[in-house]
Amino acid sequence: MTTLIAVLTTLVAVSALFLWWKVRYTRHVRRDAIRRSLAVVTGKVSEQLAPYWPHFPFVARDARFLGSPVDFVVFDGLSEGEGAVRRVVFVEVKSGEARLSTRERGIREAIERGAVEWMELRV
């Protein structure tokens, strides 16, 4: 009988510890998910507002938002009139500790090696 009480007491204690751990772990996971989600939303908003920052190096009217796979294509000089485009610049906006994804690095490398061209498609 004493052994049975000891076993039941141990099971109750282990169950209580497990439930305590589960509540704490679930709370931690939820907080982490909220923190990450907030960082993503903040990054997305920052991306779209980037042309209106005071330190954005181009005229906001020259920037066209794509979102993916790069954030903007800037037609530098477009707002100055016909034939004034000096260059086309691909812009990726990052916030905080964010780094380029594999896809973004591939695009950067293609641009840097000059693998960019013009195509006119008539329909």
N, C-alpha and C positions, 0 to 999 in steps of 0.2 A: 504494500500500500504506500509506503514511504517513497519507494522508487517511482511509482506512478505519479505521485504528487510532484516529485522532483522533475520528472519528464514533462509534465503538463506546465509547471512553472517555467521551465526552460523554454518550452514552445511559445508560451505567452510572452515571455521576455524577448525572444528572438523575433516574434511577429511584431511586437511593439517597436523594436529597434528598426525592423525593416520598413514599417509604415512611416516612422519618423524620418528615415533616410529618404524614402520615396517622396514624401512631401517636400523636403528640402531640395532634392535633386530636381523635381518637377518645377519648383519655384525658380531655381537657378536657370533651367533650360528655357523657361518662359521669358524670364528677364533678358537672357541672352538673345532670344529670337526677336524680342521687341527692340533691343538695342541695334541689332543688325538690320532689321527692317527700317528703323528710323534712319540709319546711315545710308541705306539704299535710296530711300525717298529723298533725303537731303541731297544726295549726289545727283539724282535725276532732276530735281528743281534747279540745283546749281548749274547743271549742264545747259538747261534752256535759258537761264538768265545770264550766262557768261558774256554774251555780246554787250550787255548793258552795264557791266562792271567798268569802273573808271580806268582800270589798267588793261582792259582788252585792247590788244594792239591794232585792231582794225575798226573800220566804221561798221556799226551794227547793221546798217542796211545792206552791207555787202555780204553778210553771213547768211547762209541757208542751213537750217537745222535738218539733219538727217536722223540722228539718234543712234543708228546702227548701220553699218559696222564702225563708222566714225561719227562724232557728234556734229561737226559742221564742215561745210565746204565754203570757203571764203573766196569771193571773186574780188580781189583787192582792186579798188578803183571803180567798180561797177556803178556806184552811185554818182560818180562824177560826170557821167554822160557816155555817149556812143564811143566805142573804141578805146575807152580809158582803162580797161582791165590790164593791170600790170602783171599779175600772176594769179594763179589759183592755188590756194593753200588748204590742205586738209587739217582740221583741228580736232584734237581729242581732249576733252576736259576731264581732269581727275581731281578728286578732293581727298583730303586727309592722307592716309598712307596707301591709297589705291595705286595699283600698278597696271601696266598694259597687259591685256589678255594675250594669249597666243595668237589669236586672230588679228588683234590690233597690231602686234609686233610684225606679223606677216605683211599687213598692209603698209606699215611704215617702211619695211625693207623693200617692198615692190616700188614704192614711190622714190625712195632714196636711190635705187639702181636705175631709175628712169623708165620703168615698165608702166608708163602711163600714156594713153593715146586718145585721140579724138575720133569719134565715129558719128557719121550722120546717117540716120536711118529714115528712109522715106516710106510712108504707108499710103 
